[in-house]
Amino acid sequence: MTIKITSKDKQEIQDNLGVMILLQETKDNILDYPYLVLFKDSRQKTIKLPKTKLIDKNYIKNEIDKWLNSEYRNLQKTFSIMNIKGDIYYTSFGFSYVCWFKEQGQFNKDITDIKKKLNKLNIKYSNEYSDAMWVYRFRISKSIDNLNKIKELN
C-alpha cells in the first residue's frame, strides 16, 4: 500500500475539518498499518484502507467527508427533540449513554426512559455495552422505514 500524503497535507486537513487523523507514516511511504483512524469530538471512526488504491490527500478528505456527512450526522438535532436525559453522545450507529461511574439506580431510570421514548415513536433499535462497558449503545436500525420515522421527528 502506497501513501502520498505529506505531514503538511495531513495537518491542513486536520485544521480545516477539525478532525484528528492517525495514519502510520514511514520513511519510504509504505504503510504497514492499513487503517485510517479519525477522531472528532467524542466520535471515532476506523477505516480500513484499500490495498490497491493510492492513498493521497484527496482520498483522505473524501473518506472524512463521507464520515462527517453520513445519514446519522444530524441525529443529535433530531433526538434532542425527544429531550433525552443522561450523558449521551451521537455516533454513526445512533447514540451512546455513558454509564461509567453512573449510580445503578440513575442508570436504570435513564435507560428505561430512553427506551420508552424510542418505543413510543416505534423506532427500531438494539442495545449493547461497549467492550469496556463504559457506554450503553442504542444502535438505531438503518431500515428505510425506520429512517423515515426518524426524519418525521423534525
Secondary structure, 3 states (H helix, E strand, C coil): CEEECCHHHHHHHHHHHCCEEECCCCCCCECCCCEEEEEECCEEEEEECCCCCCEEHHHHHHHHHHHHCCHHHHHHHHHHCCCCCCCEEECCCEEEEECCCCCHHHHHHHHHHHHHHHHHCCCCEEEEECCCCCEEEEEECCCHHHHHHHHHCC
